[in-house]
Every structure is written in structure tokens, then in C-alpha cells.
Amino acid sequence: MPPATIRSGPLLREVARMYTRAQRVVADCCRTTSTQCHLLTELARSGPLPLSELGHRLCLEKSWVSRAVETMVERGLVTKEPNPSDARSWLVTLTDDGQHTVRELDQTLDTHAEQLLASLDERERSAVERSLLLLMKALREDTAANCCLPTPERKEPKTCKP
């Protein structure tokens, strides 16, 4: 009987699902929900953002973002101030504690990823790393992966079209 054909679409989705689940479990040790983890990480990457843009970049509903931000304000991880550029919106900024939490999250998640890859032999690990670089290149060129991010020549995010 011939070997089963591996279909890359379902394989990639299953790997992403399993890895995301593992990262959620690992991130929980840093006392953050997965939503908070995504919000904190985006703020660390981009700097202060209006509340609406923060949600837009992560494709999250406004109510989810608002609740998560309020919880993070109460925990002292972010501040939420009136936006000096737009009086109708709020500007969300990482605090020192928030920056510390992001560093802790990054270290914890990076350690987990390194442990996962360490279970492979050197040849396998090298092949996975090459494949991940190729996948990253494809994702950087993919419209769907970048739909909510600002382009280098524009400050505002692009609008996603379903």
C-alpha cells in the first residue's frame, strides 16, 4: 500500500492549533490570558496604541479588548488615557510592570519553543528552522496575515476585506 499523502493545509493548521494550545498553557504561568498575552505583545512591538487600533490589529472584538484592557489596567500592566490625537478614543500604553511581564512572557515562551525543538536531532531541527524561515517569508507576503497591520508608508492599519 502506498504511503499516505501528507496534505500541507491540514498539517499546518494542526501544527498551529497544537502549538497555540501549548503556548496558552505555558503563558498561563505568567498570569495572563491568551488575549492579554496578545495585547501585551502587540503593545510591546508597536508602542502605545489607540484601543480600537489595538483590537483591529489583533482582529479582536471591541468588547473583548475593552474587558482585557480594563483587567490589565487594574493589574497595573497598562494605562488607558485619553488619546491626545483623538479626543474620542483611548490610548493604551504598557507600564513598567507591563514591560516586565512581556519580557517574562517572551522568555517563558521562547524557552518552551527551544525545549520543543531540542527534542529533535540536529538535522531535523535544522530542517524545521529552514522551513519556518520559508513560512515566515510567505506569511510576510500574505495579504491575510498582514491585513490589520500598518504598511511602512502608512501609519494607519490596512482594512481587512473578507
C-alpha positions in Angstrom: 0.0 0.0 0.0 1.5 3.4 -0.9 2.3 5.8 1.9 -0.4 8.3 2.7 -0.1 11.6 1.0 0.5 14.4 3.5 -1.7 17.4 2.8 0.1 20.5 3.9 -3.0 22.7 4.6 -4.4 20.4 7.3 -0.9 19.7 8.6 -0.1 23.4 9.0 -3.4 24.1 10.7 -3.0 21.2 13.1 0.6 22.2 14.0 -0.6 25.8 14.6 -3.5 24.6 16.7 -1.3 22.3 18.9 1.4 24.9 19.2 -1.1 27.7 20.1 -2.6 25.4 22.8 0.8 24.6 24.2 1.8 28.3 24.3 -1.5 29.1 26.1 -0.7 26.6 28.8 2.9 27.9 29.1 1.7 31.6 29.1 -0.7 30.9 31.9 2.3 30.6 34.2 2.8 34.3 33.7 -0.7 35.0 35.0 -2.1 36.2 31.7 -4.9 35.0 29.5 -4.1 34.4 25.8 -6.0 37.6 24.9 -3.9 39.6 27.4 -0.7 37.9 26.1 -1.6 39.0 22.5 -2.4 42.6 23.6 0.7 43.0 25.7 2.9 41.6 23.0 1.4 43.9 20.4 1.9 46.9 22.6 5.5 45.9 23.2 6.1 45.6 19.4 4.3 48.8 18.4 4.3 51.1 21.4 1.2 52.9 22.6 -1.9 52.4 20.5 -5.5 53.6 20.5 -7.8 51.0 22.0 -9.7 50.5 18.7 -6.5 50.0 16.7 -5.1 47.5 19.2 -8.2 45.4 18.7 -8.1 45.9 14.9 -4.5 44.7 14.7 -5.3 41.5 16.5 -8.7 41.0 14.8 -10.4 41.0 18.2 -13.9 42.3 19.1 -14.0 45.7 20.8 -15.8 44.2 23.9 -13.0 41.6 24.3 -10.3 44.2 24.0 -12.1 46.6 26.4 -12.5 44.0 29.1 -9.0 42.7 28.8 -7.5 46.2 28.9 -9.6 47.1 32.0 -8.3 44.0 33.7 -4.7 44.9 32.7 -5.2 48.5 34.0 -6.4 47.1 37.3 -3.3 44.8 37.5 -1.0 47.8 36.6 0.2 46.3 33.3 -1.1 49.1 31.1 -2.5 52.6 31.3 -5.6 53.9 29.5 -5.6 57.6 28.9 -7.5 59.9 26.6 -5.8 60.0 23.2 -4.2 63.4 22.7 -4.6 62.9 18.9 -8.3 62.0 19.0 -10.5 63.0 22.0 -13.0 60.3 21.1 -10.5 57.4 21.7 -8.3 55.9 24.4 -4.6 55.4 24.2 -3.3 52.2 25.8 0.4 52.1 27.0 2.5 49.5 28.7 3.6 50.3 32.2 7.0 49.2 33.6 5.2 46.2 35.1 3.6 45.5 31.7 7.0 45.6 30.1 8.4 43.3 32.7 5.5 40.9 32.1 6.1 40.9 28.4 9.8 40.2 28.9 8.8 37.3 31.3 6.3 36.0 28.7 8.8 36.2 25.9 11.4 34.4 27.9 9.0 31.7 29.0 7.5 31.2 25.5 11.0 31.2 23.9 12.3 28.6 26.4 9.3 26.4 25.6 9.9 26.7 21.9 13.6 25.9 22.4 12.8 22.9 24.5 10.3 21.7 21.9 13.0 22.0 19.1 15.6 20.4 21.4 13.6 17.1 21.2 14.7 16.9 17.5 18.1 15.8 16.3 20.3 18.4 14.8 19.4 17.5 11.2 15.7 17.6 11.9 15.9 20.9 13.9 17.9 22.5 11.0 15.2 21.4 8.6 12.4 22.7 10.8 14.2 26.1 11.2 14.7 26.4 7.4 11.1 25.6 6.9 10.0 28.1 9.5 12.0 30.8 7.7 10.4 29.9 4.4 6.9 30.0 6.1 7.7 33.4 7.7 8.7 34.8 4.3 5.4 33.5 2.8 3.4 35.0 5.7 5.1 38.4 5.4 3.9 38.4 1.7 0.4 37.1 2.6 -2.5 39.6 2.5 -4.5 37.8 5.2 -1.6 37.6 7.6 -1.0 41.4 7.3 -4.5 42.7 6.7 -4.7 44.6 10.0 -1.2 46.0 10.2 0.0 49.4 9.1 2.2 49.4 6.0 5.6 51.1 6.3 4.4 54.1 4.2 1.1 54.5 6.2 0.6 54.9 9.9 -2.9 53.6 10.0 -3.7 49.9 9.6 -5.0 48.5 6.3 -8.6 47.5 6.2 -9.3 43.7 6.0 -11.7 42.6 3.3 -13.3 39.2 4.0 
